[in-house]
């Protein structure tokens, strides 16, 4: 525990929220993907967000659920307080750098280049600095000043909406008489199959655990050059979700979870530094070509065209560590377009389904 990185997170919330709404298709900023990305980098001990919260009422509730401390900086008292939140954030960061030696990493969530002097000063004080910002609203001067910079729109869990193709004009509504003539008798009720539903629920829970472990392990492997042990992986899972317990998924120990994943080829286990603490890694793969082959195989096994909206879940049932962002794609639609250009699948918009359909 003593060797863990301690992180302090500071959010210039107005910069992030407005950047997401203006450049990411009007989406609402979500702190969750940032929390998950930082969980693999160390233990977050401070989370503070600065804004005039009267402008972000719904966002305030979301941040509170993520245990973020909200620092209120009213902006309605005149232009002289325009940068009050920024100044308060800088003062708090410098004060913390001097008073709390145990904090080794500062995470500055903003795209504003005005924070560059703060970043330089923190690094002079031997602190590691990670920046986080929306790509199109981040100044080009800020990322080079940091030790590491994460673009929010590239984080796992951030689904940037694509512009929806223009739909054809809807036909005129049928008259009441036409509706009566065309009405068909109600279909016979389908008999319930509770056993199949229960099996589906168990399968979904198993897939969710597979994805959680595989995605967390992938994040750890990409953020550190050191080997990942079972204890480090379990500790990181608890950072993501403090209520995580393998017993909730039907396992007695976390080692039992890993052995099950290893038997199914999802992870590989090796000799660790201590008995009962093996090294854990993901199997080596030729990532992009393998991913195109995977989507082609999943689509070919379905009965007819596969809807884009549910295809990613089917891929993760076959390979829980699948991530289009790890392959360099902004979202799943962009990945499928690349697969179509490579000839692995075909992709077309269907007005009736109001979704993209994928076929082989």
Secondary structure, DSSP 8 states (H G I E B T S, - for coil): -TTS-EEEEEEEHHHHHHHHHHHTTT----SHHHHHHHHTT-EEEEEEEEE-GGG-HHHHHHHHHTT-EEEE---TT-GGGTTHHHHHHHHHHHHHHHH-TT--EEEEE---GGGHHHHHHHHHTT-EEEEEE-GGGS-HHHHTTSSEEEEGGGSTT------------------HHHHHHH-----------HHHHHHHHHHHHHHHHHHHHHHHHHHHHHH-SS-EEHHHHHHHHHHH-TT--GGGGT-SSHHHHHHHHHHTTSSEEEEEEETTEEEEE-----HHHHHHHHHHHHHHHSSS-EEHHHHHHHHHHH-TT--TTTTT-SSHHHHHHHHHHTTS-EEEEETTTTEEEEE-
